[in-house]
Amino acid sequence: MKSNDLSSSSFNTALMLLQCEFVAERNRVNPQGVTWLQYDIMFALTEGSVLPSVLSERLGISRSKLSKNLGELKSLGYVEQVPGSGDRRELQTTLSLSGLAFMRNVDRQHQELADVARSVWSAKEQSQFEELSQKLVKELRNGRSAR
C-alpha cells in the first residue's frame, strides 16, 4: 500500500467518523415524528420563503418526494404554503410559527454540539473548520445542481 493510499484511507475514515458522530447527535435531538428529510426541508426553510422547485433542487430530491414530505409537514402544522404572485400553481413555502418554534428548540439543542467543538478547537481551528466546511458544502450543492 502506498503512503497516499493510507492517507486517503485515513481521510475517508475521518470524514465517515465525523458523519457518524453528527448522525448520532442529530438522532439525540431529532424529535419523534419528523424524518431526516423533513428536518432538512425545515432547515432549508429557515432561510425564508421559497418555491418547491427551488427547494427540491437545493435538497437534491424529486418534486414528488418533496411534495409528499411538505404535505406531512403541513399536517403537523410546521409548514405553510400560499399561491405565488406570478404563477399561482407554484406555492410559496415557508415555516409556520410552530415550525419556527420547533427549529429554535432544535437549534438550542445543537448549541451543545457547537459548545463541544469550541472546547476542543482553538479559535484558529474553528475558523479553518468553518471555511473548509463552507467550501465543501458549496461544492456538494454545485455538484447536485449540475446533474
TORTOR-965139 format. One record per residue (C-alpha): residue number from 1; x, y, z. Coordinates in Angstrom, 3 decimals. Example, Ala and Ser with C-alpha at 12.3 -4.5 7.8 and 13.67 -1.06 7.14 Angstrom:
! residues 2
    k        c1        c2        c3
    1    12.300    -4.500     7.800
    2    13.670    -1.060     7.140
! end
This chain:
! residues 147
    k        c1        c2        c3
    1     0.000     0.000     0.000
    2     1.363     3.393    -0.981
    3     1.502     6.166     1.615
    4    -1.028     8.107    -0.498
    5    -3.472     5.204    -0.170
    6    -3.077     5.215     3.595
    7    -3.579     8.965     3.954
    8    -6.565     8.809     1.617
    9    -7.984     5.960     3.682
   10    -7.392     7.914     6.912
   11    -9.038    10.948     5.363
   12   -12.048     8.886     4.264
   13   -12.275     7.326     7.697
   14   -12.142    10.728     9.371
   15   -14.959    12.014     7.167
   16   -17.084     8.935     7.838
   17   -16.467     9.075    11.593
   18   -17.433    12.749    11.675
   19   -20.570    11.983     9.689
   20   -21.463     9.136    12.094
   21   -20.997    11.394    15.111
   22   -23.179    14.093    13.547
   23   -25.864    11.490    12.823
   24   -25.701    10.261    16.422
   25   -26.030    13.823    17.718
   26   -28.855    14.516    15.299
   27   -30.675    11.365    16.462
   28   -30.387    12.630    20.012
   29   -32.127    15.951    19.267
   30   -34.484    14.910    16.463
   31   -37.990    14.723    17.952
   32   -40.168    11.760    17.042
   33   -42.440    12.175    14.077
   34   -40.092    14.319    11.999
   35   -37.983    12.405     9.498
   36   -34.467    13.325     8.492
   37   -35.682    14.654     5.161
   38   -38.451    16.670     6.798
   39   -35.918    18.214     9.148
   40   -33.702    19.068     6.173
   41   -36.672    20.713     4.439
   42   -37.472    22.745     7.536
   43   -33.830    23.736     7.948
   44   -33.729    24.944     4.337
   45   -36.880    26.983     5.012
   46   -35.198    28.816     7.887
   47   -33.568    30.914     5.146
   48   -37.028    32.187     4.163
   49   -39.923    31.543     1.807
   50   -39.064    29.515    -1.281
   51   -40.732    27.799    -4.217
   52   -40.844    23.978    -4.128
   53   -38.889    23.786    -7.400
   54   -36.007    25.679    -5.786
   55   -36.275    23.634    -2.611
   56   -36.172    20.286    -4.434
   57   -33.083    21.378    -6.358
   58   -31.359    22.671    -3.238
   59   -32.017    19.402    -1.398
   60   -31.337    17.161    -4.391
   61   -34.705    15.381    -4.212
   62   -37.537    14.834    -6.684
   63   -40.542    17.159    -6.706
   64   -42.858    14.241    -5.861
   65   -40.770    13.274    -2.813
   66   -40.699    16.902    -1.708
   67   -44.450    17.269    -2.214
   68   -45.179    14.199    -0.070
   69   -42.976    15.456     2.743
   70   -44.318    19.001     2.561
   71   -47.819    17.559     2.907
   72   -46.778    15.721     6.059
   73   -45.120    18.845     7.464
   74   -48.262    20.866     6.700
   75   -50.376    18.300     8.557
   76   -48.033    18.659    11.558
   77   -48.536    22.423    11.356
   78   -44.853    23.177    10.684
   79   -45.115    24.461     7.091
   80   -47.456    26.821     5.265
   81   -47.929    27.269     1.524
   82   -49.628    30.095    -0.349
   83   -50.011    30.600    -4.117
   84   -47.177    32.586    -5.686
   85   -47.817    36.063    -7.038
   86   -46.685    35.205   -10.565
   87   -47.621    31.603   -11.306
   88   -50.402    30.682    -8.868
   89   -49.663    26.979    -9.438
   90   -46.321    27.463    -7.665
   91   -46.701    27.632    -3.900
   92   -44.507    29.875    -1.803
   93   -43.451    27.621     1.044
   94   -42.480    28.872     4.471
   95   -42.180    27.721     8.065
   96   -45.237    28.364    10.235
   97   -44.896    29.858    13.705
   98   -44.961    26.281    15.078
   99   -42.246    25.301    12.599
  100   -40.100    28.249    13.647
  101   -40.552    27.318    17.324
  102   -39.633    23.708    16.526
  103   -36.459    24.812    14.744
  104   -35.491    27.202    17.566
  105   -35.817    24.332    20.057
  106   -33.652    22.039    17.936
  107   -31.166    24.891    17.460
  108   -30.809    25.280    21.237
  109   -30.012    21.584    21.475
  110   -27.493    21.821    18.638
  111   -25.758    24.604    20.559
  112   -24.404    21.888    22.840
  113   -22.547    20.364    19.873
  114   -21.068    23.749    18.993
  115   -20.001    24.210    22.608
  116   -18.127    20.898    22.499
  117   -16.397    21.922    19.256
  118   -15.381    25.267    20.781
  119   -13.975    23.472    23.815
  120   -11.669    21.228    21.757
  121   -10.658    23.586    18.918
  122    -8.709    26.806    19.118
  123   -10.190    29.933    17.539
  124    -7.914    29.389    14.527
  125    -9.048    25.764    14.151
  126   -12.690    26.836    14.434
  127   -12.166    29.370    11.667
  128   -10.424    26.787     9.475
  129   -13.221    24.266    10.057
  130   -15.853    26.845     9.154
  131   -14.012    27.847     5.969
  132   -13.409    24.249     4.869
  133   -16.983    23.191     5.678
  134   -18.439    26.060     3.655
  135   -16.157    25.195     0.742
  136   -17.257    21.539     0.801
  137   -20.964    22.398     1.169
  138   -20.749    24.767    -1.793
  139   -19.098    22.112    -3.950
  140   -21.636    19.444    -2.956
  141   -24.533    21.797    -3.749
  142   -22.980    22.787    -7.077
  143   -22.495    19.127    -7.943
  144   -26.170    18.390    -7.336
  145   -27.232    21.402    -9.401
  146   -25.065    20.285   -12.336
  147   -26.659    16.829   -12.500
! end
